[in-house]
Amino acid sequence: MSGLQILPIQGIPEVRAGDDLAQQISDAGRPFETGDIVVVTQRVVSKAEGRLVDLASVDPSAFAIGFAERWEKDPRMVELVLRETRRIVRMERGIIISETHHGLICANAGIDASNVVGESMVCLLPEDPDASASRLREAMMGLGAPALAVIITDTFGRPWRVGQTNVAIGVAGMNPLLDYIGSRDTQGRELRVTLIATADEIAGAAELVMGKVDEVPAAIVRGYQLDPAEGSAAELIREPEKDLFR
């Protein structure tokens, strides 16, 4: 690679349920090139897919009410988190770390109210982020975009590290991993475990031009030597039997 470009896609309007997100991204006027990786925030994908919930419609359980009262949380939000959770990893100091139905491990099952219109509205993760990425890719190429890949991102915290970073929760059109196993390093030693999460690295890099308050929900990463594949973010989730912290 001679270098990477990370280009913000500006001018995308406020996304609402039922909107044609592929058309909105295409209409923003940033031309695509073969091999581009289009990185899109989960928030706008979820909005377009109608994954919004009014907390006023949520009837919290006794368990949710008890936890909320102890930690001064909204019991309706706690209830919604529990509904979107397959397994509770940790409930401590008012924080719920969830394993979602997708297998993602994150705070509050990925539910958030930031950048959502409406005082009591919150946004859920897409039902199937990989399928969402695939549909978005196909729609964009159907509108005339050349062969490209799509990554859907969300912001996760990390054990042992302060701060959050973007990670890939949906992938289409590329291999999300770069496998060095069997290769040799500069000293001739065989690499046995090196597997780079390139989709996560690209997601994190794209966040640098997207931000959280800049109204830039998409970006193009250009110049990466794309490994075309059907791809999925599910490949990035460690199998339970290999998870030393489960």
C-alpha positions as CSV (number, residue, x, y, z in Angstrom):
1,M,0.0,0.0,0.0
2,S,1.2,3.5,-0.8
3,G,-1.0,5.0,1.9
4,L,-4.6,5.3,3.1
5,Q,-7.2,8.0,2.6
6,I,-10.0,8.4,5.1
7,L,-12.7,10.6,3.5
8,P,-15.8,11.9,5.4
9,I,-19.1,11.6,3.6
10,Q,-20.9,14.8,4.5
11,G,-24.3,16.1,3.7
12,I,-26.3,13.0,4.7
13,P,-29.6,14.3,6.1
14,E,-31.2,13.1,9.4
15,V,-32.1,9.5,8.8
16,R,-35.6,8.3,9.6
17,A,-37.3,5.0,9.6
18,G,-37.9,3.7,6.1
19,D,-35.3,6.0,4.5
20,D,-33.2,4.6,1.6
21,L,-29.8,4.9,3.3
22,A,-27.9,3.7,0.2
23,Q,-29.5,6.5,-1.8
24,Q,-28.8,9.1,0.9
25,I,-25.1,8.1,1.0
26,S,-24.9,8.1,-2.8
27,D,-26.6,11.5,-3.0
28,A,-24.1,13.0,-0.7
29,G,-21.8,13.4,-3.7
30,R,-18.6,11.7,-2.6
31,P,-17.7,9.6,-5.7
32,F,-16.7,6.0,-5.1
33,E,-13.8,4.0,-6.5
34,T,-13.2,0.3,-6.9
35,G,-12.0,-1.2,-3.7
36,D,-13.3,1.5,-1.4
37,I,-14.6,0.5,2.0
38,V,-17.7,2.5,3.0
39,V,-17.9,2.7,6.8
40,V,-21.3,3.6,8.3
41,T,-22.3,4.1,11.9
42,Q,-24.8,1.7,13.4
43,R,-27.0,4.6,14.4
44,V,-28.1,5.6,10.9
45,V,-28.5,1.9,9.9
46,S,-30.7,1.3,12.9
47,K,-32.7,4.5,12.3
48,A,-33.4,3.5,8.6
49,E,-34.4,0.0,9.7
50,G,-36.8,1.4,12.3
51,R,-34.9,0.1,15.3
52,L,-36.1,2.8,17.6
53,V,-38.1,2.4,20.8
54,D,-40.0,5.0,22.8
55,L,-39.2,4.3,26.5
56,A,-42.8,5.4,27.3
57,S,-43.9,2.1,25.7
58,V,-41.7,-0.1,28.0
59,D,-43.3,-1.7,31.0
60,P,-40.3,-2.6,33.4
61,S,-40.2,-5.8,35.3
62,A,-39.8,-5.9,39.1
63,F,-36.1,-6.9,38.6
64,A,-35.5,-3.9,36.3
65,I,-37.2,-1.6,38.8
66,G,-35.1,-2.9,41.7
67,F,-31.8,-2.6,39.9
68,A,-32.8,0.9,38.6
69,E,-33.7,2.1,42.1
70,R,-30.5,0.9,43.6
71,W,-28.4,2.8,41.0
72,E,-30.6,5.7,40.1
73,K,-31.3,4.5,36.6
74,D,-34.3,4.6,34.3
75,P,-36.1,1.2,34.9
76,R,-37.5,1.3,31.4
77,M,-34.0,1.5,30.0
78,V,-32.9,-1.3,32.2
79,E,-35.8,-3.5,31.1
80,L,-35.0,-2.8,27.4
81,V,-31.4,-3.7,27.9
82,L,-32.4,-7.0,29.5
83,R,-34.8,-7.8,26.6
84,E,-31.9,-7.3,24.1
85,T,-29.5,-9.4,26.2
86,R,-28.8,-13.1,25.7
87,R,-26.4,-13.3,28.7
88,I,-25.5,-10.9,31.4
89,V,-21.8,-10.7,31.7
90,R,-21.6,-8.3,34.6
91,M,-24.0,-6.1,36.5
92,E,-22.0,-3.8,38.7
93,R,-22.2,-0.2,40.0
94,G,-25.2,0.5,37.7
95,I,-23.5,-0.8,34.6
96,I,-24.8,-3.7,32.6
97,I,-22.3,-5.5,30.4
98,S,-24.4,-7.7,28.1
99,E,-23.9,-10.4,25.5
100,T,-26.4,-9.4,22.9
101,H,-28.4,-11.9,20.8
102,H,-25.7,-11.2,18.0
103,G,-23.0,-12.5,20.4
104,L,-21.5,-9.0,20.9
105,I,-20.3,-8.1,24.4
106,C,-20.9,-4.4,25.2
107,A,-22.5,-2.0,27.6
108,N,-26.3,-1.9,27.8
109,A,-26.7,-4.3,24.9
110,G,-25.6,-1.5,22.5
111,I,-28.7,0.6,23.3
112,D,-28.2,4.4,23.3
113,A,-30.1,7.6,23.2
114,S,-27.4,9.9,21.8
115,N,-28.1,11.4,18.4
116,V,-31.7,10.2,18.5
117,V,-34.5,12.6,17.9
118,G,-37.1,12.5,20.7
119,E,-36.6,12.9,24.5
120,S,-37.6,9.3,25.4
121,M,-36.5,7.6,22.2
122,V,-33.6,5.2,22.2
123,C,-31.8,3.2,19.4
124,L,-31.3,-0.5,19.3
125,L,-28.6,-2.4,17.3
126,P,-29.7,-3.7,13.9
127,E,-31.3,-7.2,14.2
128,D,-28.6,-8.6,11.9
129,P,-25.8,-6.2,11.3
130,D,-24.0,-8.5,8.7
131,A,-27.2,-8.7,6.7
132,S,-27.7,-4.9,7.0
133,A,-24.1,-4.4,5.6
134,S,-24.8,-6.8,2.8
135,R,-28.1,-5.1,1.8
136,L,-26.5,-1.7,1.9
137,R,-23.5,-2.8,-0.2
138,E,-25.8,-4.4,-2.8
139,A,-28.1,-1.3,-2.9
140,M,-25.1,1.1,-3.3
141,M,-23.7,-1.0,-6.1
142,G,-27.1,-1.2,-7.7
143,L,-27.1,2.6,-7.8
144,G,-23.9,2.5,-9.8
145,A,-21.1,2.3,-7.2
146,P,-18.2,0.1,-8.2
147,A,-17.2,-3.1,-6.3
148,L,-16.7,-2.0,-2.7
149,A,-17.0,-3.3,0.9
150,V,-19.2,-2.0,3.7
151,I,-18.5,-1.9,7.4
152,I,-21.1,-1.0,10.0
153,T,-19.6,0.3,13.2
154,D,-20.5,0.8,16.8
155,T,-18.5,2.3,19.7
156,F,-17.3,-0.2,22.4
157,G,-15.4,0.1,25.6
158,R,-12.5,-2.3,26.1
159,P,-11.3,-4.3,29.1
160,W,-8.0,-3.1,30.6
161,R,-8.1,0.1,28.4
162,V,-9.5,3.5,29.1
163,G,-11.7,5.1,26.4
164,Q,-13.9,3.8,23.6
165,T,-13.2,2.9,20.0
166,N,-15.2,2.0,17.0
167,V,-15.4,-1.7,16.1
168,A,-17.0,-3.5,13.2
169,I,-20.4,-5.1,14.0
170,G,-21.4,-5.7,10.4
171,V,-19.2,-6.5,7.4
172,A,-19.9,-7.3,3.7
173,G,-17.6,-7.6,0.7
174,M,-14.3,-8.1,2.5
175,N,-12.4,-10.5,4.7
176,P,-12.6,-9.0,8.2
177,L,-9.4,-10.7,9.3
178,L,-5.8,-10.8,8.0
179,D,-4.2,-14.1,8.7
180,Y,-0.5,-14.2,9.2
181,I,-0.4,-17.7,10.7
182,G,2.2,-19.8,8.8
183,S,4.0,-16.7,7.6
184,R,7.5,-15.9,8.8
185,D,8.7,-12.7,10.5
186,T,11.7,-10.7,9.5
187,Q,13.9,-13.1,11.5
188,G,12.5,-16.2,9.8
189,R,10.4,-17.3,12.7
190,E,7.0,-18.9,11.9
191,L,4.0,-16.9,13.1
192,R,1.6,-19.1,14.9
193,V,-1.2,-16.9,16.4
194,T,-1.1,-13.6,14.6
195,L,-4.6,-12.8,13.2
196,I,-5.2,-9.1,12.6
197,A,-8.8,-7.8,13.0
198,T,-8.5,-5.5,10.0
199,A,-12.3,-4.6,9.9
200,D,-12.0,-3.3,13.5
201,E,-8.9,-1.3,12.6
202,I,-10.6,0.2,9.6
203,A,-13.7,1.0,11.8
204,G,-11.5,2.8,14.3
205,A,-9.6,4.7,11.7
206,A,-12.8,5.9,10.0
207,E,-14.1,7.2,13.4
208,L,-11.3,9.9,13.3
209,V,-13.2,11.7,10.5
210,M,-16.7,10.8,11.6
211,G,-16.8,11.9,15.2
212,K,-19.7,11.7,17.6
213,V,-21.1,15.2,17.3
214,D,-20.1,16.2,13.8
215,E,-23.1,14.8,11.9
216,V,-20.8,12.7,9.7
217,P,-22.3,9.1,9.9
218,A,-20.3,7.6,7.0
219,A,-16.8,7.7,5.6
220,I,-14.7,6.1,2.8
221,V,-11.5,4.3,3.5
222,R,-9.5,4.3,0.3
223,G,-6.2,2.7,-0.6
224,Y,-6.4,-0.4,1.6
225,Q,-5.5,-3.6,-0.3
226,L,-8.9,-5.1,-0.1
227,D,-9.3,-8.9,0.2
228,P,-12.7,-9.4,-1.5
229,A,-14.9,-11.9,0.2
230,E,-18.5,-12.3,1.3
231,G,-17.2,-11.5,4.8
232,S,-19.0,-11.0,8.1
233,A,-18.4,-9.4,11.5
234,A,-19.5,-12.7,13.1
235,E,-16.1,-14.0,12.2
236,L,-14.6,-11.6,14.7
237,I,-16.5,-13.0,17.6
238,R,-14.4,-15.5,19.6
239,E,-15.9,-19.0,20.0
240,P,-17.1,-19.6,23.6
241,E,-14.8,-22.6,24.0
242,K,-11.7,-20.4,23.2
243,D,-12.8,-17.5,25.4
244,L,-10.6,-17.6,28.6
245,F,-12.8,-14.9,30.3
246,R,-16.2,-16.5,29.9
